[in-house]
Amino acid sequence: AQAVATKSLTNEIVAHSSQHPGGVCAGGLIFELADEWWKSGQPAVHDGVGAGQGAFGKVYPDKTFNEEWFGLVAYDGTQRAAFRAYAEIAVPSCAPSS
């Protein structure tokens, strides 16, 4: 699911790039490169429950996000499918038109 979403959203940004005639998008950003274990729960443990209790009400008022698992790469740098999907996306040329 993360790879599909990353690829789909990035392709949408590229399709609407200001590098294309009529394009309205100046760029985009991937959140997050690496997992953030330290966000909640025990900093040295990759919580498997989908959400840690420590940050709720402080950082995550809707009590649903778990940025410990948002990374394109795991805590140890292992590439996830989303990283590989992102790396395969062609970007528009920034070369000046003649």
C-alpha positions as CSV (number, residue, x, y, z in Angstrom):
1,A,0.0,0.0,0.0
2,Q,2.8,2.4,0.8
3,A,4.6,1.8,-2.5
4,V,1.3,2.2,-4.5
5,A,0.5,5.5,-2.7
6,T,4.0,6.8,-3.1
7,K,4.1,6.0,-6.8
8,S,0.6,7.3,-7.5
9,L,1.0,10.6,-5.6
10,T,4.4,11.3,-7.0
11,N,3.3,10.5,-10.6
12,E,0.4,13.0,-10.1
13,I,3.0,15.7,-9.0
14,V,5.2,15.0,-12.0
15,A,2.2,15.0,-14.4
16,H,1.2,18.5,-13.2
17,S,4.8,19.8,-13.0
18,S,5.5,23.4,-14.0
19,Q,8.1,21.9,-16.3
20,H,5.2,20.9,-18.6
21,P,3.2,23.5,-20.5
22,G,0.3,24.5,-18.2
23,G,1.7,22.7,-15.3
24,V,0.9,24.1,-11.9
25,C,3.0,22.1,-9.4
26,A,6.4,23.4,-8.4
27,G,7.4,20.2,-6.6
28,G,6.6,17.7,-3.8
29,L,8.1,16.1,-0.8
30,I,8.3,12.6,0.6
31,F,7.5,12.2,4.3
32,E,9.4,10.3,5.6
33,L,12.8,9.0,4.5
34,A,13.4,6.8,7.5
35,D,11.2,5.4,10.2
36,E,10.9,7.4,13.4
37,W,11.1,5.0,16.3
38,W,11.6,7.7,18.8
39,K,8.1,9.3,18.2
40,S,6.2,7.2,20.7
41,G,6.5,4.1,22.9
42,Q,9.9,2.9,23.6
43,P,12.6,4.6,21.5
44,A,14.6,1.4,21.0
45,V,11.6,-0.7,20.0
46,H,9.7,-0.7,16.7
47,D,6.2,-0.9,18.1
48,G,4.1,-3.4,16.2
49,V,0.7,-2.3,17.4
50,G,0.4,0.5,14.9
51,A,0.4,3.3,17.5
52,G,2.3,4.1,20.6
53,Q,0.6,5.7,23.6
54,G,3.4,8.1,24.6
55,A,2.7,10.8,22.0
56,F,-1.1,10.7,21.8
57,G,-2.7,14.0,22.7
58,K,0.6,15.8,22.3
59,V,1.9,15.1,18.8
60,Y,-1.1,13.1,17.3
61,P,-4.3,14.7,18.4
62,D,-6.4,12.4,16.3
63,K,-4.7,9.3,17.8
64,T,-4.1,7.5,14.5
65,F,-0.7,8.3,13.1
66,N,2.3,6.1,13.7
67,E,5.3,7.7,12.1
68,E,7.4,4.9,13.4
69,W,6.4,3.0,10.2
70,F,6.2,5.9,7.6
71,G,9.8,5.6,6.2
72,L,10.7,4.7,2.7
73,V,13.6,2.9,4.4
74,A,13.5,1.0,7.7
75,Y,15.4,2.1,10.8
76,D,18.5,0.2,9.6
77,G,18.4,1.6,6.1
78,T,16.8,-1.4,4.4
79,Q,14.9,-0.2,1.4
80,R,11.1,-0.8,1.4
81,A,9.0,-1.3,-1.7
82,A,8.0,2.3,-1.6
83,F,11.7,3.4,-1.9
84,R,12.1,1.3,-5.0
85,A,8.8,2.6,-6.5
86,Y,9.9,6.2,-5.9
87,A,13.3,5.6,-7.4
88,E,11.8,4.3,-10.6
89,I,9.7,7.4,-11.3
90,A,10.9,9.5,-14.2
91,V,11.2,13.2,-13.4
92,P,10.7,16.0,-15.9
93,S,13.7,17.7,-17.3
94,C,14.8,21.0,-15.8
95,A,16.8,21.9,-18.9
96,P,15.8,25.2,-20.4
97,S,13.7,24.9,-23.6
98,S,15.1,26.3,-26.8
